[in-house]
Amino acid sequence: MDWDKLRIFQAVAEAGSFTHAGDSLNLSQSAVSRQVGSLEESLQIPLFHRHARGLVLTEQGEILFKAAREVLAKLNMVEARISESRERPQGPLKVTTTIAFGSVWLAPRLKEFLEGYPDIEVSLMLSDNEVDLSMREADVAIRLTPPTQSDLVQRRLMVLRYHLFAAPSYLHKMGMPRRLEDLDHHRLVVFGEDAKPPVPNLNWLLEAGVANGEKRKAYLKVNSTYGIFRAVQSGIGIGALPHYLNQETGNLVEVLPELRGPDVDVFFVYPDELRSSNRIAVFRDFIVRKIEDLSG
């Protein structure tokens, strides 16, 4: 099988269309279609079901896609090792973390890292869904849950402490809660039922201090920590947020400071096969130093 055709096939399978794959490969739609057709002809099997709304892999296409993905991941790893320099870290570095942590805490600090290591090409991937480091979807993850895979290295970075916050404009309008029971009469911003919070039980403020297993009614439901943060900033209501968000912005007021939610461990995670990578090492040390500054 021609490797160039396999690479194009993988891009099409991931994009779900010839047009979108062509955009990512800088090729025309017709060129991509021809390459995939040629691969199908050489294998004498259809790799896609072609529909008006896009492309769907056939059973044989699924088998080939899985194999091509694994080969690409290994080749990317080899390429990274070859380009690694002991004297001066260099090469691509894909970093993934949650939208809130990446947007508010990490992104503003990257300027210093990029200026200190100009030969490292950082790609920041923000998502509240966990990406597969073993398949090299990213090189490094800063996660709110420890990895379950044995081939991943982890280092505990810090503990996120959740508190209740509100905007001054909201408190001016609705008043400051003085007791836990006062939350019954306030507008609460929480995760929705369909959302996937980074850790369990982040809607604890709906239950805190409520008898008989009842829950308070939510005023607004959002599917991400960053969304709750922005809603609270705008004055919509009271929300449970990790303390670092207000440390970074300083424009929220802590509500009922004696009330605390769950503590959440934050981990620095990367594949074991990148253990000797200088790019990983210098980025890890940078993050650890910045978190020590935050704690201090």
C-alpha positions in Angstrom: 0.0 0.0 0.0 1.2 3.5 -0.9 1.9 5.5 2.3 0.8 8.8 0.8 -2.5 7.3 -0.1 -2.9 5.9 3.4 -2.1 9.3 4.9 -4.8 10.9 2.8 -7.2 8.1 3.6 -6.7 8.6 7.3 -7.3 12.4 6.9 -10.6 11.7 5.1 -11.7 9.2 7.7 -11.1 11.7 10.5 -12.7 14.6 8.6 -15.7 12.7 7.2 -15.5 14.4 3.8 -13.1 14.8 0.9 -13.5 18.6 1.1 -12.6 19.0 4.8 -9.7 16.5 4.4 -8.4 18.5 1.4 -8.5 21.7 3.5 -6.3 20.1 6.1 -3.9 18.6 3.6 -3.8 21.6 1.3 -5.1 19.5 -1.6 -8.1 19.9 -3.8 -11.2 17.9 -3.2 -10.8 16.1 -6.5 -7.2 15.2 -5.8 -8.2 13.7 -2.4 -11.0 11.8 -4.0 -8.7 10.4 -6.7 -6.2 9.2 -4.1 -8.8 7.4 -2.0 -10.4 5.9 -5.1 -7.0 4.6 -6.2 -6.4 3.1 -2.8 -9.8 1.3 -3.0 -9.0 0.1 -6.5 -5.6 -1.3 -5.4 -7.2 -3.1 -2.4 -10.3 -4.1 -4.4 -12.6 -3.1 -1.6 -14.7 0.0 -0.8 -13.4 1.9 2.2 -16.3 4.3 2.5 -20.0 4.4 2.2 -20.7 7.6 0.3 -23.8 9.6 1.4 -25.0 13.1 0.6 -24.3 14.1 4.2 -20.7 12.7 4.2 -18.6 9.6 4.3 -18.9 6.6 6.6 -16.2 4.0 6.9 -17.1 0.4 5.8 -16.1 -2.5 8.0 -12.9 -3.0 6.0 -12.3 0.8 6.1 -12.6 0.7 9.9 -9.9 -2.0 10.1 -7.6 0.0 7.8 -8.2 3.3 9.6 -7.3 1.7 13.0 -4.0 0.3 11.6 -3.1 3.5 9.7 -3.7 5.5 12.9 -1.4 3.3 15.0 1.3 3.5 12.3 1.0 7.3 12.1 1.3 7.6 15.9 4.5 5.5 15.9 6.0 7.4 13.0 5.2 10.7 14.8 7.0 9.4 17.9 10.0 8.4 15.9 10.1 11.8 14.2 10.0 13.5 17.5 12.8 11.4 18.9 15.0 12.0 15.9 14.5 15.8 16.0 15.1 16.0 19.8 18.2 17.8 20.7 20.0 17.2 24.0 21.6 20.7 24.0 18.5 22.7 22.9 15.0 21.4 23.2 13.1 21.7 19.9 10.3 20.4 17.9 6.5 20.2 18.2 4.8 20.0 21.6 1.0 19.4 21.7 -0.4 20.3 25.1 -4.0 19.6 26.1 -6.0 20.7 29.1 -9.5 21.8 30.1 -11.0 24.9 28.5 -11.1 26.8 31.8 -7.6 26.0 33.0 -6.1 26.5 29.5 -7.9 29.8 28.8 -7.6 31.5 32.1 -4.4 30.1 33.7 -2.2 28.4 31.1 -2.5 30.5 27.9 -1.4 33.8 29.5 1.8 32.2 30.9 2.9 30.6 27.6 4.5 33.9 26.4 7.4 33.4 28.8 7.9 29.8 27.8 7.7 30.5 24.1 10.3 33.3 24.4 12.6 31.1 26.5 12.3 28.1 24.1 11.8 29.5 20.6 12.6 26.2 18.9 9.7 24.4 20.6 6.5 24.7 18.6 3.6 24.6 21.1 0.1 23.7 20.1 -2.5 24.2 22.8 -5.6 22.0 22.6 -8.4 23.0 24.9 -11.1 20.5 25.5 -13.1 19.2 28.5 -13.0 15.8 26.9 -10.0 13.6 27.5 -7.8 13.0 24.5 -5.8 9.8 23.9 -2.1 10.4 24.7 -1.2 6.8 23.9 -2.3 7.5 20.3 -0.3 10.7 20.3 -3.4 13.0 20.0 -1.3 15.1 22.3 2.1 14.9 23.9 1.2 16.3 27.3 -2.0 16.7 29.3 -2.8 18.7 32.4 -5.8 16.7 33.8 -8.1 16.9 36.7 -8.2 13.1 37.0 -5.3 10.6 37.3 -4.6 8.5 34.2 -5.8 4.9 34.2 -3.5 3.7 31.5 -0.2 2.0 32.7 1.9 3.5 29.8 1.3 7.1 31.0 3.6 9.0 33.5 1.9 11.2 36.0 3.0 14.0 38.3 0.6 15.6 40.8 0.8 19.4 40.3 -1.6 20.9 42.8 -5.1 20.8 44.4 -8.0 22.8 43.1 -10.2 24.0 45.9 -13.8 24.9 44.9 -15.6 27.8 46.5 -18.8 29.8 45.8 -18.4 33.1 43.9 -20.6 35.9 42.6 -20.1 39.1 40.7 -20.4 42.4 42.6 -23.3 43.4 40.4 -25.3 40.3 41.3 -24.7 40.8 45.0 -25.7 44.5 44.8 -29.0 43.4 43.2 -29.7 40.2 45.1 -27.8 40.7 48.4 -25.0 38.7 50.0 -26.0 35.3 51.4 -25.1 35.1 55.1 -26.2 31.6 55.9 -26.3 28.3 54.0 -30.1 28.4 53.9 -30.0 31.8 52.1 -28.9 29.9 49.0 -32.4 28.6 48.7 -33.4 32.1 47.5 -30.5 32.8 45.1 -29.8 32.2 41.5 -27.5 29.2 41.2 -25.4 28.4 38.1 -24.4 24.7 37.8 -23.5 22.0 35.4 -26.4 20.6 33.4 -27.5 16.9 33.5 -26.1 16.3 30.1 -22.8 17.9 30.9 -19.7 16.0 31.8 -18.0 17.8 34.7 -14.2 17.2 35.0 -14.8 15.5 38.3 -17.9 14.1 40.1 -20.2 16.0 42.5 -19.4 19.5 41.2 -23.1 20.5 41.7 -22.7 20.1 45.5 -24.1 23.6 46.1 -27.6 22.3 45.0 -27.5 19.9 48.0 -25.3 21.6 50.6 -27.4 22.1 53.8 -30.6 20.8 52.2 -32.6 18.3 54.3 -34.3 15.1 53.2 -32.1 14.6 50.1 -33.8 17.5 48.3 -32.1 19.8 45.8 -32.2 23.5 45.2 -33.4 24.6 41.8 -30.8 25.7 39.3 -31.2 29.1 37.7 -28.9 28.3 34.8 -27.2 25.1 33.6 -23.9 25.1 31.7 -21.8 22.3 30.2 -18.3 23.6 31.2 -16.5 25.2 34.1 -15.4 28.1 31.8 -19.0 28.6 30.9 -20.1 28.8 34.5 -17.2 31.2 35.2 -18.3 33.6 32.4 -21.9 33.4 33.5 -21.0 34.2 37.1 -18.8 37.1 35.9 -21.7 38.6 34.0 -23.8 38.8 37.1 -26.3 36.0 36.4 -25.9 34.2 39.7 -23.7 32.3 42.2 -21.5 29.4 41.0 -19.0 26.9 42.4 -15.6 27.6 40.9 -12.0 26.6 41.5 -10.3 29.3 43.5 -7.5 30.0 40.9 -10.1 31.5 38.5 -10.8 34.4 40.8 -7.1 34.7 41.7 -6.4 35.2 38.0 -9.2 37.8 37.4 -9.9 39.3 40.8 -13.3 40.5 39.8 -15.5 38.1 41.8 -16.6 38.0 45.4 -16.3 34.8 47.5 -19.7 33.8 49.0 -20.0 31.9 52.2 -16.2 31.4 52.5 -16.6 28.8 55.2 -18.4 26.6 52.7 -16.1 24.5 50.5 -16.7 22.1 47.7 -14.6 19.0 46.7 -10.8 19.3 46.4 -9.6 18.2 42.9 -6.1 17.0 42.2 -4.4 18.3 39.0 -1.9 16.0 37.2 0.8 16.5 34.6 0.6 13.5 32.3 2.6 12.2 29.3 3.4 8.9 27.6 6.2 6.8 29.1 8.0 6.7 25.8 8.5 10.4 26.0 10.1 10.2 29.4 13.5 11.2 28.1 12.2 14.1 25.9 13.8 17.4 26.7 10.7 19.2 25.3 8.6 17.5 27.9 11.1 18.0 30.7 11.5 21.8 30.2 7.7 22.3 29.9 7.0 20.2 33.0 9.6 22.2 35.0 8.1 25.5 33.7 4.6 24.5 34.8 5.8 23.3 38.2 7.6 26.6 38.8 4.5 28.6 37.8 2.3 26.6 40.1 4.7 27.1 42.9 4.5 30.9 42.3 0.7 30.5 42.4 0.8 28.6 45.7 3.3 31.1 47.2 
